[in-house]
């Protein structure tokens, strides 16, 4: 019933909601007054519409942390085949494990595609043997090491900001950086003045650190629009083999398509694995044959359409990595939180 209620909310989105989402994609932390001026609306209208979008999870506004910056060196994409009668049980068990960030049930070569983050490659070996290897019903596991991501959660409506991950600067993160990242990973529109009070520092320090984290490639603040809210009916995982000399060019070209949200260059069965949204199966067919067919160096592709997205986490961090806010926060949490970013 809850999913049906949310779907009905999606059906009530109008062009003003779509324009609002596009503005948030372009600049997730811009104040209500600025958005209101651009859209010709009142500040209160922007605030109420945005809150409805957040409440129904039509959008999320989050801080995405670069895993390498906080010690996660290994990202692995796992293609898993299981007995049909154990598919849901295996998927639920894997989704409950902290290293698994994303998990999709598929139709195609694999029954399950999961993405895991690990501090060391030996941690993945322990996970493979101790967790997946012990699950009843697992028939086959194929691992693909992510060499680099050329696009992560690109905007669906706007042309910016750039969704290509930057090479993070090598710099020590202090406890305030980490506490700030912890706050922004769940609600990146929090008012900088409120964040300063919560973390026991000054507003200028908060603004400076947010800017430094973004410019240094440590964190991206993004608006994640729910594809269902925008009329997309499904997601496809597309694995591709390339001429070795064309992999980088191919990854950039594939990432330029708006319906492609994530592109990973891999070592393993595929050279590139991309996740693409589609409104109907005809659109997916046209995309794979007409658009991808023109990508230089593409030798072979396999398409796996999703049956269900079981888990999609944007935390990228375990709680053990990020310290809690300073004690002063406890005296402030009960006060009303400002609703507009500054």
TORKOL-4160 file (C-alpha; in steps of 0.2 Angstrom, whole numbers, padded with zeros to 4 digits, m for minus):
342
<pt num="1" X="0000" Y="0000" Z="0000"/>
<pt num="2" X="0014" Y="0012" Z="0004"/>
<pt num="3" X="0022" Y="0010" Z="m0013"/>
<pt num="4" X="0005" Y="0012" Z="m0022"/>
<pt num="5" X="0003" Y="0028" Z="m0012"/>
<pt num="6" X="0020" Y="0035" Z="m0017"/>
<pt num="7" X="0016" Y="0030" Z="m0035"/>
<pt num="8" X="0000" Y="0040" Z="m0034"/>
<pt num="9" X="0010" Y="0055" Z="m0028"/>
<pt num="10" X="0022" Y="0053" Z="m0043"/>
<pt num="11" X="0007" Y="0054" Z="m0055"/>
<pt num="12" X="0002" Y="0071" Z="m0047"/>
<pt num="13" X="0019" Y="0079" Z="m0052"/>
<pt num="14" X="0016" Y="0093" Z="m0064"/>
<pt num="15" X="0028" Y="0104" Z="m0075"/>
<pt num="16" X="0032" Y="0115" Z="m0061"/>
<pt num="17" X="0038" Y="0100" Z="m0050"/>
<pt num="18" X="0048" Y="0095" Z="m0065"/>
<pt num="19" X="0056" Y="0112" Z="m0067"/>
<pt num="20" X="0059" Y="0113" Z="m0048"/>
<pt num="21" X="0068" Y="0096" Z="m0049"/>
<pt num="22" X="0079" Y="0102" Z="m0064"/>
<pt num="23" X="0084" Y="0118" Z="m0054"/>
<pt num="24" X="0089" Y="0106" Z="m0039"/>
<pt num="25" X="0099" Y="0095" Z="m0051"/>
<pt num="26" X="0108" Y="0111" Z="m0057"/>
<pt num="27" X="0112" Y="0118" Z="m0040"/>
<pt num="28" X="0106" Y="0107" Z="m0025"/>
<pt num="29" X="0110" Y="0120" Z="m0012"/>
<pt num="30" X="0103" Y="0135" Z="m0019"/>
<pt num="31" X="0091" Y="0145" Z="m0007"/>
<pt num="32" X="0072" Y="0144" Z="m0009"/>
<pt num="33" X="0072" Y="0163" Z="m0013"/>
<pt num="34" X="0083" Y="0160" Z="m0028"/>
<pt num="35" X="0073" Y="0145" Z="m0035"/>
<pt num="36" X="0057" Y="0155" Z="m0032"/>
<pt num="37" X="0064" Y="0170" Z="m0042"/>
<pt num="38" X="0069" Y="0158" Z="m0057"/>
<pt num="39" X="0052" Y="0149" Z="m0057"/>
<pt num="40" X="0041" Y="0164" Z="m0054"/>
<pt num="41" X="0034" Y="0156" Z="m0038"/>
<pt num="42" X="0033" Y="0162" Z="m0020"/>
<pt num="43" X="0046" Y="0156" Z="m0008"/>
<pt num="44" X="0032" Y="0147" Z="0002"/>
<pt num="45" X="0026" Y="0137" Z="m0014"/>
<pt num="46" X="0044" Y="0132" Z="m0017"/>
<pt num="47" X="0046" Y="0126" Z="0001"/>
<pt num="48" X="0030" Y="0116" Z="0001"/>
<pt num="49" X="0033" Y="0108" Z="m0016"/>
<pt num="50" X="0051" Y="0103" Z="m0012"/>
<pt num="51" X="0045" Y="0096" Z="0005"/>
<pt num="52" X="0032" Y="0085" Z="m0004"/>
<pt num="53" X="0045" Y="0079" Z="m0017"/>
<pt num="54" X="0057" Y="0074" Z="m0002"/>
<pt num="55" X="0043" Y="0066" Z="0008"/>
<pt num="56" X="0038" Y="0055" Z="m0007"/>
<pt num="57" X="0056" Y="0052" Z="m0011"/>
<pt num="58" X="0053" Y="0059" Z="m0029"/>
<pt num="59" X="0070" Y="0067" Z="m0025"/>
<pt num="60" X="0084" Y="0065" Z="m0013"/>
<pt num="61" X="0098" Y="0078" Z="m0010"/>
<pt num="62" X="0113" Y="0070" Z="m0003"/>
<pt num="63" X="0132" Y="0072" Z="m0002"/>
<pt num="64" X="0141" Y="0058" Z="m0011"/>
<pt num="65" X="0158" Y="0054" Z="m0004"/>
<pt num="66" X="0172" Y="0048" Z="m0014"/>
<pt num="67" X="0176" Y="0031" Z="m0007"/>
<pt num="68" X="0194" Y="0032" Z="m0009"/>
<pt num="69" X="0195" Y="0048" Z="0001"/>
<pt num="70" X="0189" Y="0038" Z="0016"/>
<pt num="71" X="0199" Y="0022" Z="0014"/>
<pt num="72" X="0188" Y="0011" Z="0002"/>
<pt num="73" X="0200" Y="0006" Z="m0011"/>
<pt num="74" X="0191" Y="m0008" Z="m0019"/>
<pt num="75" X="0174" Y="m0008" Z="m0029"/>
<pt num="76" X="0168" Y="m0024" Z="m0036"/>
<pt num="77" X="0153" Y="m0028" Z="m0047"/>
<pt num="78" X="0147" Y="m0045" Z="m0044"/>
<pt num="79" X="0136" Y="m0055" Z="m0056"/>
<pt num="80" X="0127" Y="m0069" Z="m0047"/>
<pt num="81" X="0117" Y="m0084" Z="m0053"/>
<pt num="82" X="0105" Y="m0092" Z="m0041"/>
<pt num="83" X="0092" Y="m0106" Z="m0040"/>
<pt num="84" X="0075" Y="m0097" Z="m0045"/>
<pt num="85" X="0067" Y="m0103" Z="m0028"/>
<pt num="86" X="0081" Y="m0094" Z="m0018"/>
<pt num="87" X="0083" Y="m0078" Z="m0028"/>
<pt num="88" X="0073" Y="m0067" Z="m0016"/>
<pt num="89" X="0081" Y="m0075" Z="m0001"/>
<pt num="90" X="0099" Y="m0073" Z="m0008"/>
<pt num="91" X="0095" Y="m0055" Z="m0013"/>
<pt num="92" X="0088" Y="m0050" Z="0004"/>
<pt num="93" X="0103" Y="m0057" Z="0013"/>
<pt num="94" X="0115" Y="m0049" Z="0002"/>
<pt num="95" X="0106" Y="m0032" Z="0003"/>
<pt num="96" X="0107" Y="m0033" Z="0022"/>
<pt num="97" X="0126" Y="m0033" Z="0022"/>
<pt num="98" X="0135" Y="m0017" Z="0024"/>
<pt num="99" X="0148" Y="m0019" Z="0010"/>
<pt num="100" X="0134" Y="m0021" Z="m0003"/>
<pt num="101" X="0129" Y="m0003" Z="m0009"/>
<pt num="102" X="0118" Y="m0008" Z="m0024"/>
<pt num="103" X="0108" Y="m0023" Z="m0028"/>
<pt num="104" X="0097" Y="m0027" Z="m0043"/>
<pt num="105" X="0087" Y="m0042" Z="m0048"/>
<pt num="106" X="0089" Y="m0045" Z="m0067"/>
<pt num="107" X="0083" Y="m0054" Z="m0082"/>
<pt num="108" X="0098" Y="m0059" Z="m0093"/>
<pt num="109" X="0115" Y="m0067" Z="m0090"/>
<pt num="110" X="0114" Y="m0064" Z="m0071"/>
<pt num="111" X="0100" Y="m0065" Z="m0059"/>
<pt num="112" X="0108" Y="m0053" Z="m0047"/>
<pt num="113" X="0120" Y="m0039" Z="m0050"/>
<pt num="114" X="0128" Y="m0032" Z="m0034"/>
<pt num="115" X="0140" Y="m0018" Z="m0031"/>
<pt num="116" X="0151" Y="m0019" Z="m0015"/>
<pt num="117" X="0164" Y="m0008" Z="m0007"/>
<pt num="118" X="0179" Y="m0014" Z="0002"/>
<pt num="119" X="0194" Y="m0006" Z="0011"/>
<pt num="120" X="0206" Y="m0020" Z="0004"/>
<pt num="121" X="0205" Y="m0033" Z="m0009"/>
<pt num="122" X="0208" Y="m0046" Z="0004"/>
<pt num="123" X="0192" Y="m0040" Z="0013"/>
<pt num="124" X="0183" Y="m0044" Z="m0003"/>
<pt num="125" X="0190" Y="m0061" Z="m0003"/>
<pt num="126" X="0184" Y="m0064" Z="0015"/>
<pt num="127" X="0167" Y="m0057" Z="0009"/>
<pt num="128" X="0166" Y="m0069" Z="m0006"/>
<pt num="129" X="0171" Y="m0084" Z="0004"/>
<pt num="130" X="0162" Y="m0081" Z="0021"/>
<pt num="131" X="0146" Y="m0072" Z="0015"/>
<pt num="132" X="0141" Y="m0076" Z="m0003"/>
<pt num="133" X="0149" Y="m0093" Z="m0003"/>
<pt num="134" X="0139" Y="m0099" Z="0011"/>
<pt num="135" X="0122" Y="m0094" Z="0004"/>
<pt num="136" X="0111" Y="m0109" Z="m0001"/>
<pt num="137" X="0106" Y="m0108" Z="m0019"/>
<pt num="138" X="0120" Y="m0098" Z="m0026"/>
<pt num="139" X="0126" Y="m0107" Z="m0042"/>
<pt num="140" X="0139" Y="m0095" Z="m0049"/>
<pt num="141" X="0148" Y="m0079" Z="m0045"/>
<pt num="142" X="0157" Y="m0068" Z="m0057"/>
<pt num="143" X="0167" Y="m0053" Z="m0051"/>
<pt num="144" X="0172" Y="m0038" Z="m0060"/>
<pt num="145" X="0184" Y="m0025" Z="m0052"/>
<pt num="146" X="0179" Y="m0007" Z="m0055"/>
<pt num="147" X="0195" Y="0002" Z="m0062"/>
<pt num="148" X="0186" Y="0019" Z="m0062"/>
<pt num="149" X="0169" Y="0027" Z="m0064"/>
<pt num="150" X="0167" Y="0040" Z="m0078"/>
<pt num="151" X="0150" Y="0044" Z="m0072"/>
<pt num="152" X="0140" Y="0042" Z="m0056"/>
<pt num="153" X="0122" Y="0047" Z="m0054"/>
<pt num="154" X="0120" Y="0059" Z="m0068"/>
<pt num="155" X="0106" Y="0072" Z="m0069"/>
<pt num="156" X="0090" Y="0066" Z="m0078"/>
<pt num="157" X="0083" Y="0084" Z="m0082"/>
<pt num="158" X="0097" Y="0096" Z="m0082"/>
<pt num="159" X="0114" Y="0098" Z="m0090"/>
<pt num="160" X="0124" Y="0100" Z="m0074"/>
<pt num="161" X="0133" Y="0099" Z="m0063"/>
<pt num="162" X="0147" Y="0088" Z="m0070"/>
<pt num="163" X="0144" Y="0070" Z="m0064"/>
<pt num="164" X="0161" Y="0064" Z="m0069"/>
<pt num="165" X="0170" Y="0060" Z="m0053"/>
<pt num="166" X="0186" Y="0070" Z="m0050"/>
<pt num="167" X="0202" Y="0063" Z="m0044"/>
<pt num="168" X="0202" Y="0067" Z="m0026"/>
<pt num="169" X="0216" Y="0077" Z="m0019"/>
<pt num="170" X="0227" Y="0068" Z="m0007"/>
<pt num="171" X="0223" Y="0077" Z="0010"/>
<pt num="172" X="0220" Y="0073" Z="0028"/>
<pt num="173" X="0202" Y="0074" Z="0033"/>
<pt num="174" X="0200" Y="0081" Z="0051"/>
<pt num="175" X="0186" Y="0076" Z="0063"/>
<pt num="176" X="0175" Y="0091" Z="0057"/>
<pt num="177" X="0177" Y="0086" Z="0039"/>
<pt num="178" X="0171" Y="0069" Z="0043"/>
<pt num="179" X="0157" Y="0075" Z="0054"/>
<pt num="180" X="0151" Y="0087" Z="0041"/>
<pt num="181" X="0151" Y="0073" Z="0027"/>
<pt num="182" X="0141" Y="0063" Z="0039"/>
<pt num="183" X="0128" Y="0076" Z="0040"/>
<pt num="184" X="0127" Y="0080" Z="0022"/>
<pt num="185" X="0126" Y="0062" Z="0016"/>
<pt num="186" X="0108" Y="0061" Z="0021"/>
<pt num="187" X="0102" Y="0079" Z="0020"/>
<pt num="188" X="0113" Y="0090" Z="0009"/>
<pt num="189" X="0101" Y="0105" Z="0010"/>
<pt num="190" X="0104" Y="0108" Z="0028"/>
<pt num="191" X="0107" Y="0127" Z="0032"/>
<pt num="192" X="0125" Y="0131" Z="0035"/>
<pt num="193" X="0121" Y="0141" Z="0050"/>
<pt num="194" X="0112" Y="0126" Z="0057"/>
<pt num="195" X="0126" Y="0115" Z="0053"/>
<pt num="196" X="0138" Y="0126" Z="0061"/>
<pt num="197" X="0128" Y="0126" Z="0078"/>
<pt num="198" X="0126" Y="0108" Z="0077"/>
<pt num="199" X="0145" Y="0104" Z="0074"/>
<pt num="200" X="0151" Y="0118" Z="0086"/>
<pt num="201" X="0160" Y="0129" Z="0074"/>
<pt num="202" X="0157" Y="0145" Z="0063"/>
<pt num="203" X="0146" Y="0146" Z="0048"/>
<pt num="204" X="0161" Y="0153" Z="0038"/>
<pt num="205" X="0171" Y="0137" Z="0042"/>
<pt num="206" X="0156" Y="0126" Z="0037"/>
<pt num="207" X="0155" Y="0135" Z="0020"/>
<pt num="208" X="0174" Y="0134" Z="0017"/>
<pt num="209" X="0175" Y="0116" Z="0021"/>
<pt num="210" X="0160" Y="0112" Z="0010"/>
<pt num="211" X="0168" Y="0121" Z="m0004"/>
<pt num="212" X="0185" Y="0112" Z="m0001"/>
<pt num="213" X="0177" Y="0095" Z="0000"/>
<pt num="214" X="0168" Y="0098" Z="m0017"/>
<pt num="215" X="0183" Y="0106" Z="m0026"/>
<pt num="216" X="0195" Y="0093" Z="m0020"/>
<pt num="217" X="0184" Y="0079" Z="m0027"/>
<pt num="218" X="0181" Y="0072" Z="m0009"/>
<pt num="219" X="0162" Y="0075" Z="m0010"/>
<pt num="220" X="0148" Y="0079" Z="m0023"/>
<pt num="221" X="0132" Y="0087" Z="m0018"/>
<pt num="222" X="0119" Y="0080" Z="m0029"/>
<pt num="223" X="0100" Y="0079" Z="m0032"/>
<pt num="224" X="0095" Y="0061" Z="m0036"/>
<pt num="225" X="0078" Y="0061" Z="m0045"/>
<pt num="226" X="0068" Y="0045" Z="m0043"/>
<pt num="227" X="0066" Y="0039" Z="m0061"/>
<pt num="228" X="0049" Y="0033" Z="m0058"/>
<pt num="229" X="0043" Y="0050" Z="m0054"/>
<pt num="230" X="0049" Y="0056" Z="m0071"/>
<pt num="231" X="0041" Y="0043" Z="m0081"/>
<pt num="232" X="0055" Y="0030" Z="m0083"/>
<pt num="233" X="0048" Y="0012" Z="m0081"/>
<pt num="234" X="0065" Y="0003" Z="m0078"/>
<pt num="235" X="0083" Y="0002" Z="m0078"/>
<pt num="236" X="0095" Y="m0009" Z="m0089"/>
<pt num="237" X="0112" Y="m0015" Z="m0084"/>
<pt num="238" X="0122" Y="m0015" Z="m0101"/>
<pt num="239" X="0139" Y="m0024" Z="m0101"/>
<pt num="240" X="0150" Y="m0020" Z="m0116"/>
<pt num="241" X="0167" Y="m0027" Z="m0123"/>
<pt num="242" X="0177" Y="m0014" Z="m0132"/>
<pt num="243" X="0193" Y="m0013" Z="m0143"/>
<pt num="244" X="0206" Y="m0010" Z="m0130"/>
<pt num="245" X="0211" Y="0007" Z="m0138"/>
<pt num="246" X="0193" Y="0013" Z="m0138"/>
<pt num="247" X="0188" Y="0010" Z="m0120"/>
<pt num="248" X="0191" Y="0027" Z="m0113"/>
<pt num="249" X="0183" Y="0036" Z="m0128"/>
<pt num="250" X="0168" Y="0024" Z="m0127"/>
<pt num="251" X="0165" Y="0027" Z="m0108"/>
<pt num="252" X="0165" Y="0046" Z="m0111"/>
<pt num="253" X="0153" Y="0044" Z="m0126"/>
<pt num="254" X="0141" Y="0032" Z="m0116"/>
<pt num="255" X="0141" Y="0044" Z="m0101"/>
<pt num="256" X="0136" Y="0058" Z="m0112"/>
<pt num="257" X="0118" Y="0051" Z="m0114"/>
<pt num="258" X="0106" Y="0058" Z="m0101"/>
<pt num="259" X="0097" Y="0042" Z="m0098"/>
<pt num="260" X="0113" Y="0034" Z="m0093"/>
<pt num="261" X="0116" Y="0037" Z="m0075"/>
<pt num="262" X="0132" Y="0027" Z="m0071"/>
<pt num="263" X="0146" Y="0021" Z="m0081"/>
<pt num="264" X="0160" Y="0010" Z="m0074"/>
<pt num="265" X="0176" Y="0004" Z="m0083"/>
<pt num="266" X="0180" Y="m0014" Z="m0077"/>
<pt num="267" X="0192" Y="m0028" Z="m0077"/>
<pt num="268" X="0183" Y="m0044" Z="m0080"/>
<pt num="269" X="0169" Y="m0050" Z="m0092"/>
<pt num="270" X="0165" Y="m0032" Z="m0097"/>
<pt num="271" X="0176" Y="m0018" Z="m0101"/>
<pt num="272" X="0162" Y="m0006" Z="m0097"/>
<pt num="273" X="0146" Y="m0008" Z="m0087"/>
<pt num="274" X="0133" Y="0005" Z="m0088"/>
<pt num="275" X="0116" Y="0008" Z="m0080"/>
<pt num="276" X="0103" Y="0016" Z="m0092"/>
<pt num="277" X="0085" Y="0021" Z="m0089"/>
<pt num="278" X="0071" Y="0018" Z="m0101"/>
<pt num="279" X="0053" Y="0023" Z="m0102"/>
<pt num="280" X="0047" Y="0008" Z="m0112"/>
<pt num="281" X="0056" Y="m0007" Z="m0120"/>
<pt num="282" X="0055" Y="0001" Z="m0137"/>
<pt num="283" X="0066" Y="0015" Z="m0130"/>
<pt num="284" X="0079" Y="0002" Z="m0123"/>
<pt num="285" X="0079" Y="m0007" Z="m0140"/>
<pt num="286" X="0082" Y="0010" Z="m0149"/>
<pt num="287" X="0096" Y="0015" Z="m0137"/>
<pt num="288" X="0106" Y="m0001" Z="m0138"/>
<pt num="289" X="0105" Y="m0003" Z="m0157"/>
<pt num="290" X="0105" Y="0015" Z="m0163"/>
<pt num="291" X="0114" Y="0025" Z="m0150"/>
<pt num="292" X="0126" Y="0012" Z="m0143"/>
<pt num="293" X="0129" Y="0005" Z="m0160"/>
<pt num="294" X="0137" Y="0021" Z="m0166"/>
<pt num="295" X="0150" Y="0021" Z="m0151"/>
<pt num="296" X="0167" Y="0018" Z="m0158"/>
<pt num="297" X="0176" Y="0002" Z="m0154"/>
<pt num="298" X="0161" Y="m0007" Z="m0147"/>
<pt num="299" X="0162" Y="m0026" Z="m0151"/>
<pt num="300" X="0149" Y="m0034" Z="m0141"/>
<pt num="301" X="0135" Y="m0030" Z="m0128"/>
<pt num="302" X="0124" Y="m0039" Z="m0116"/>
<pt num="303" X="0108" Y="m0031" Z="m0109"/>
<pt num="304" X="0100" Y="m0036" Z="m0092"/>
<pt num="305" X="0084" Y="m0028" Z="m0088"/>
<pt num="306" X="0080" Y="m0025" Z="m0070"/>
<pt num="307" X="0065" Y="m0034" Z="m0061"/>
<pt num="308" X="0068" Y="m0025" Z="m0045"/>
<pt num="309" X="0080" Y="m0013" Z="m0037"/>
<pt num="310" X="0082" Y="m0021" Z="m0020"/>
<pt num="311" X="0095" Y="m0009" Z="m0013"/>
<pt num="312" X="0102" Y="0008" Z="m0018"/>
<pt num="313" X="0113" Y="0016" Z="m0005"/>
<pt num="314" X="0122" Y="0032" Z="m0006"/>
<pt num="315" X="0131" Y="0032" Z="0010"/>
<pt num="316" X="0147" Y="0025" Z="0004"/>
<pt num="317" X="0153" Y="0024" Z="0022"/>
<pt num="318" X="0151" Y="0014" Z="0037"/>
<pt num="319" X="0147" Y="0023" Z="0053"/>
<pt num="320" X="0163" Y="0017" Z="0060"/>
<pt num="321" X="0172" Y="0029" Z="0048"/>
<pt num="322" X="0163" Y="0045" Z="0053"/>
<pt num="323" X="0163" Y="0052" Z="0070"/>
<pt num="324" X="0148" Y="0059" Z="0078"/>
<pt num="325" X="0145" Y="0077" Z="0079"/>
<pt num="326" X="0153" Y="0086" Z="0094"/>
<pt num="327" X="0143" Y="0085" Z="0111"/>
<pt num="328" X="0136" Y="0103" Z="0108"/>
<pt num="329" X="0125" Y="0095" Z="0095"/>
<pt num="330" X="0114" Y="0086" Z="0108"/>
<pt num="331" X="0109" Y="0103" Z="0115"/>
<pt num="332" X="0103" Y="0109" Z="0098"/>
<pt num="333" X="0095" Y="0094" Z="0090"/>
<pt num="334" X="0078" Y="0098" Z="0099"/>
<pt num="335" X="0077" Y="0115" Z="0092"/>
<pt num="336" X="0068" Y="0118" Z="0076"/>
<pt num="337" X="0079" Y="0116" Z="0061"/>
<pt num="338" X="0080" Y="0130" Z="0048"/>
<pt num="339" X="0072" Y="0124" Z="0031"/>
<pt num="340" X="0082" Y="0135" Z="0019"/>
<pt num="341" X="0101" Y="0132" Z="0014"/>
<pt num="342" X="0112" Y="0147" Z="0015"/>
